[in-house]
Amino acid sequence: MLTAKDVTAGYSAPVITDVSLTVAPGQTVGLAGPSGSGKSTLARVLALLHKPFAGTVEIDGETVTGFRFQARQRTKIGVLFQQPRLSVDPRFTLRRAIAEPLKDQDRVGELADLVMLTDDLLGRRPHEVSDGQLQRACLARALALDPRYLICDEMTTMLDASTTAALVGVIRAYQERTGAGVLAISHDATLLNRWADETVRL
Ligand SMILES: Nc1ncnc2c1ncn2[C@@H]1O[C@H](COP(=O)(O)OP(=O)(O)OP(=O)(O)O)[C@@H](O)[C@H]1O
């Protein structure tokens, strides 16, 4: 399980107070709530990228101690953000972006197949591809280290319906294969109804 227990977090002041949430292996939990309610803040806490003021995060029974990019337990959690252009180095080809977390570059082809990126696209840089194609590369990169949990923060906001359906399909297939748990943050109630097993509102 990926669990937030009584988490209070924010910046100069808390934006979420005493929030608890659990994502079980294989489960998809939706996270909804009005703009500014702290969904992304909770996502960053659960992705071990933001230290809460109070409360704990547990991954498969182990309490998280380090909240920073290099934290040991970070590789168990994959993250996808709303704007793929902000999360890929503009100088990198998609191939290099996908390979970033990998020691063994051999898996790039397999990951690209998973998200349906062709060889031609893998050779291009972010400004030469669409948002949807770049988000596919970000999904491949997020799955590169076989995360136990995947956090999708408004992953599909920039995308059309068919790309959204394709990415959700890839994530579902990954979950079925590996038993990973997913936290899906979205403003789109219709999408969450279809995608999530249950939805929590902040
Ligand atoms: N880095 C930051 N520094 C200071 N305040 C921040 C920072 N990031 C977010 N906030 C503030 O924290 C509050 C919650 O923001 P957050 O992005 O978590 O909400 P959200 O529910 O994801 O919103 P949205 O649906 O609009 O993406 C907002 O008032 C926001 O202005």
The ligand as an SDF file (V2000), in Angstrom:
LIG
                    3D

 31 33  0  0  0  0  0  0  0  0999 V2000
    5.5050   26.0350   -4.7380 N   0  0  0  0  0  0  0  0  0  0  0  0
    4.5260   26.6870   -4.1190 C   0  0  0  0  0  0  0  0  0  0  0  0
    4.7800   27.7120   -3.2660 N   0  0  0  0  0  0  0  0  0  0  0  0
    3.8030   28.3530   -2.5980 C   0  0  0  0  0  0  0  0  0  0  0  0
    2.4890   28.0560   -2.7180 N   0  0  0  0  0  0  0  0  0  0  0  0
    2.1630   27.0500   -3.5480 C   0  0  0  0  0  0  0  0  0  0  0  0
    3.1530   26.3220   -4.2880 C   0  0  0  0  0  0  0  0  0  0  0  0
    2.5070   25.3600   -5.0190 N   0  0  0  0  0  0  0  0  0  0  0  0
    1.1910   25.5110   -4.7580 C   0  0  0  0  0  0  0  0  0  0  0  0
    0.9720   26.5120   -3.8850 N   0  0  0  0  0  0  0  0  0  0  0  0
   -0.3300   26.9420   -3.3280 C   0  0  0  0  0  0  0  0  0  0  0  0
   -0.8930   25.8410   -2.6170 O   0  0  0  0  0  0  0  0  0  0  0  0
   -2.3080   25.7770   -2.8320 C   0  0  0  0  0  0  0  0  0  0  0  0
   -2.6680   24.3830   -3.3460 C   0  0  0  0  0  0  0  0  0  0  0  0
   -2.0800   24.1990   -4.6330 O   0  0  0  0  0  0  0  0  0  0  0  0
   -2.1290   22.8080   -5.3950 P   0  0  0  0  0  0  0  0  0  0  0  0
   -1.4010   23.0080   -6.6900 O   0  0  0  0  0  0  0  0  0  0  0  0
   -1.6800   21.7320   -4.4910 O   0  0  0  0  0  0  0  0  0  0  0  0
   -3.7030   22.6530   -5.6360 O   0  0  0  0  0  0  0  0  0  0  0  0
   -4.5090   21.7810   -6.6860 P   0  0  0  0  0  0  0  0  0  0  0  0
   -5.7040   21.2530   -5.9800 O   0  0  0  0  0  0  0  0  0  0  0  0
   -3.6030   20.7880   -7.3240 O   0  0  0  0  0  0  0  0  0  0  0  0
   -4.9360   22.8920   -7.7450 O   0  0  0  0  0  0  0  0  0  0  0  0
   -5.2470   22.7630   -9.3100 P   0  0  0  0  0  0  0  0  0  0  0  0
   -6.4490   21.8750   -9.4140 O   0  0  0  0  0  0  0  0  0  0  0  0
   -5.5230   24.1790   -9.7170 O   0  0  0  0  0  0  0  0  0  0  0  0
   -4.0200   22.1860   -9.9620 O   0  0  0  0  0  0  0  0  0  0  0  0
   -2.6350   26.8950   -3.7950 C   0  0  0  0  0  0  0  0  0  0  0  0
   -3.1800   27.9740   -3.0670 O   0  0  0  0  0  0  0  0  0  0  0  0
   -1.3150   27.2610   -4.4250 C   0  0  0  0  0  0  0  0  0  0  0  0
   -1.2650   28.6240   -4.7740 O   0  0  0  0  0  0  0  0  0  0  0  0
  1  2  1  0
  2  3  1  0
  2  7  2  0
  3  4  2  0
  4  5  1  0
  5  6  2  0
  6  7  1  0
  6 10  1  0
  7  8  1  0
  8  9  2  0
  9 10  1  0
 10 11  1  0
 11 12  1  0
 11 30  1  0
 12 13  1  0
 13 14  1  0
 13 28  1  0
 14 15  1  0
 15 16  1  0
 16 17  2  0
 16 18  1  0
 16 19  1  0
 19 20  1  0
 20 21  2  0
 20 22  1  0
 20 23  1  0
 23 24  1  0
 24 25  2  0
 24 26  1  0
 24 27  1  0
 28 29  1  0
 28 30  1  0
 30 31  1  0
M  END
$$$$
